[in-house]
Amino acid sequence: MKHIPKDKLLVDGYNVINDWQELVAIKDNLEYARDKLIESLSGYGVFKDCRITVVFDAHAVADGEGCQQIINDFVDVVFTKEGETADSYIEKMAYFFMRQTGGGRVYVVTSDWAEQMQILGSGAYRISARELRSYVRAAEKSMKQGFSEHVLNYRRQELSDRLNGDVAKRLDELRRGGRKR
């Protein structure tokens, strides 16, 4: 059976791109900045066991039909349709998730004050883009430390570490070409 995270995180993608310094620096290539954001959030979603929906405005795109891409079990990406803002999509989904999430929490990431008030009114939790960045960095640090500790705990084990002294000594003599009689 497929694992479905209970907690939901709705992210205003362009709001975050315009806040995180490492993404601001590369936003001239918007597709690359979006990809970097999605990559960061994918790891975070796995680490925190939450379903993340990253929403990008496409409301000003003529004839934009909108689309949704499922990236993995933890992240999907939505481009809104023409005339629909990321804020309006997020509000609608926050309300929907609040009604259907059994025991899970709904978080909305935006630094837009009006959007934050709307979200709080629906019962969801708000997180600013800056707060999310600190959470993602902390998760990345924990994952890196956990990996390092895992690797250090499972170092290469020498055969000589598992043999009694006499057997190890005899095998070492054989390896060196000498024979003890």
Disulfide bonds with the S-S distance in Angstrom:
none
